[in-house]
């Protein structure tokens, strides 16, 4: 099978960032994408966190990508892709890629090839700490180019496998919606408190409110095994994700006793783009946290961990606490702010009933996750077979 360089069959260009010194460049109607927008897009990017004006677009030399453009991340999380679901602009960390001739390469074939390429990039990133690519490197990627009919057959097979993954994700999302609905039905909106529950300060309901720290040497002291070291990327909404967790030695862990995590602690991200994400640490393994994660240790004869986590994660409560930050910058919480969170406090037996409902759903959700993993393994195998 012949191979061609990407630049020979595609037009490839990066976006740009308007000057942050000029407020008139931001707040317009033109979507302006960052890598975080791609990773949260579920494959098709229509809305972005930030928008720019016509003047802002002019400042980046009118780098506008048309609907249907394949977007590719060059920095940080390498090789993430999404299709532009509308005309949009991007920052310089993202490439816009379009086939020069639709009769030569199928756009979806190109997208799936990038999924295959991403695993190679992930491996390279772990091996040599590569954090970014240049547009030149991407342009020189060599892609196998079978006949158009063969490309369409590959796309059809991978589409079917991808659909299985999408169905599992949709089902998991429905479980999340069900849990949120039950929470609101049982307890009401935690901001307006329509059921009139007693309101307490979070500091009065916890024995610990404190963030962690990064050990001396930073990532250089991380290990492949040992004591779990939780960072903000491991704290998702109502879920602790250890798929990309770091580990530290017993010696380092012993030296950080003040930030040891206990089972049923509630973890809250307090800085950066993931600020406000919250979950219960439901593991028994020894763990620690870095400075971007706050440990909330509930007094369990007053408040249950899962009730607290779902309360903080509810949309209106998130809007409230994030909006209370100084200047509305959404950059960081301090410990005083967190201790002063207003917490509606329903009777403990109500909270226990909610926990029981979560337990009943846990087995169903776990079975769905097992099926989802099998679907992802099938997809990975098919991608490897198509391009490996």
C-alpha positions, -999 to 999 in steps of 0.1 A, spaced: 0 0 0 14 34 -9 21 60 18 19 97 13 29 126 34 0 144 50 10 178 35 7 163 0 -30 154 3 -42 180 29 -41 217 37 -29 221 72 -27 253 92 -28 264 128 -49 289 146 -38 318 167 -45 338 199 -56 374 197 -38 398 221 -52 394 256 -43 430 262 -72 442 240 -106 434 255 -122 443 222 -108 411 207 -129 389 230 -166 385 238 -178 384 202 -198 358 183 -170 338 167 -162 305 184 -125 303 195 -114 268 204 -88 256 229 -77 220 234 -101 217 264 -129 224 240 -118 195 218 -115 171 246 -150 179 259 -166 180 225 -174 143 221 -161 144 186 -180 173 171 -171 208 182 -200 234 180 -196 255 211 -165 269 228 -157 284 262 -145 316 247 -156 337 217 -138 364 197 -148 394 177 -142 402 141 -114 424 152 -99 395 172 -102 373 141 -84 399 121 -56 400 147 -49 363 140 -49 369 102 -85 357 98 -76 321 106 -111 307 104 -118 270 99 -149 260 80 -175 235 92 -162 200 86 -125 208 93 -107 182 112 -91 197 144 -59 183 158 -42 191 191 -5 197 190 3 206 226 -4 190 260 -28 163 252 -14 152 219 -34 140 190 -69 148 203 -93 153 174 -127 167 167 -146 178 136 -157 215 135 -195 215 137 -196 251 127 -172 277 113 -148 285 141 -113 298 150 -88 281 173 -56 289 192 -22 280 180 -22 247 198 -47 233 173 -43 225 136 -71 226 111 -68 198 85 -88 195 52 -83 170 23 -72 188 -9 -92 163 -30 -122 144 -16 -118 118 -43 -84 109 -30 -90 106 7 -121 101 28 -123 126 57 -136 100 81 -107 77 71 -83 105 80 -100 110 114 -97 73 123 -61 73 112 -54 101 137 -70 80 164 -45 53 155 -17 78 154 -27 92 189 -17 60 206 17 63 190 20 99 202 8 89 237 36 63 239 61 88 227 49 113 252 53 89 281 87 78 269 105 111 263 81 136 280 72 152 246 46 179 253 41 194 219 44 189 182 52 214 154 30 218 124 60 207 103 62 173 121 25 168 115 27 178 79 54 151 74 34 123 89 31 95 64 -4 80 60 -13 48 42 -35 55 13 -56 26 -1 -82 30 -27 -112 52 -19 -135 21 -18 -112 4 7 -111 36 28 -149 36 28 -150 0 39 -126 7 68 -147 37 79 -179 17 78 -164 -10 100 -149 15 125 -182 35 126 -200 4 137 -175 -2 165 -175 34 175 -213 34 177 -211 6 204 -189 29 224 -212 59 219 -242 38 230 -224 29 263 -215 65 269 -251 76 263 -264 50 288 -238 61 314 -249 97 309 -286 86 314 -276 71 347 -259 103 357 -291 122 348 -312 97 368 -290 102 399 -292 140 395 -330 138 392 -333 117 423 -311 140 442 -332 170 433 -364 152 440 -352 141 475 -334 172 486 -345 201 463 -322 227 447 -293 232 472 -291 269 463 -327 279 468 -333 252 494 -371 249 487 -375 222 514 -362 245 541 -334 223 554 -311 237 581 -281 254 565 -246 249 580 -211 260 570 -190 233 554 -163 239 579 -187 229 607 -194 196 590 -159 184 584 -128 175 604 -105 185 576 -104 210 548 -70 212 532 -51 209 500 -21 188 493 13 195 478 36 182 451 67 164 464 102 179 459 113 169 424 78 170 410 70 145 382 106 132 383 98 113 415 67 97 402 68 59 400 49 31 381 37 17 414 35 25 451 12 50 469 -15 67 448 -8 103 442 -40 121 431 -39 151 408 -67 172 394 -71 151 363 -80 121 385 -109 140 401 -139 139 378 -175 148 386 -186 123 412 -159 98 400 -123 92 409 -104 82 378 -71 63 384 -65 54 348 -37 80 345 -27 82 382 8 88 394 25 69 423 50 80 449 74 60 472 66 50 508 93 75 519 77 104 502 42 93 513 54 91 549 67 126 547 34 140 535 12 126 564 -8 158 566 -23 152 532 -31 115 534 -64 107 518 -88 84 537 -116 63 523 -148 83 520 -130 117 519 -145 141 494 -120 155 469 -125 189 453 -105 205 426 -96 241 436 -76 256 407 -75 258 370 -98 246 342 -112 217 363 -121 238 393 -152 226 411 -150 190 400 -157 168 431 -159 131 440 -157 107 468 -125 87 473 -141 52 476 -108 33 476 -90 17 506 -55 21 491 -31 46 506 -33 79 487 -21 115 487 -31 147 468 -13 176 452 -19 212 458 -47 215 432 -69 191 451 -86 198 485 -95 171 510 -130 174 526 -134 150 555 -171 148 565 -183 142 600 -204 113 590 -229 115 618 -238 149 604 -233 146 566 -227 117 543 -199 119 517 -220 110 486 -246 135 496 -219 162 499 -203 153 466 -236 154 446 -246 186 463 -214 204 453 -216 189 418 -252 201 411 -254 227 383 -269 256 403 -245 250 432 -215 250 408 -227 283 393 -231 298 428 -197 288 442 -178 296 410 -195 329 407 -185 339 442 -148 340 433 -131 373 434 -134 390 400 -153 360 386 -120 346 372 -128 310 382 -91 304 389 -89 292 425 -107 286 458 -90 293 491 -96 273 523 -117 301 539 -141 302 509 -145 264 510 -151 263 548 -178 290 543 -198 270 516 -234 270 527 -246 234 530 -283 225 533 -285 197 558 -314 172 555 -319 145 581 -292 119 581 -317 91 573 -326 109 540 -289 111 531 -286 74 539 -315 66 516 -298 85 488 -266 65 494 -286 33 493 -300 43 459 -265 49 446 -255 14 459 -283 -3 440 -273 15 408 -236 7 413 -238 -29 400 -258 -18 369 -233 10 362 -203 -13 367 -218 -39 343 -222 -12 317 -186 0 323 -174 -36 317 -193 -37 284 -180 -3 275 -144 -15 281 -150 -45 258 -164 -21 231 -133 1 234 -110 -30 232 -128 -41 200 -125 -7 185 -88 -5 194 -82 -39 178 -100 -29 146 -81 4 144 -48 -15 149 -58 -40 122 -68 -12 98 -36 9 101 -10 -12 120 
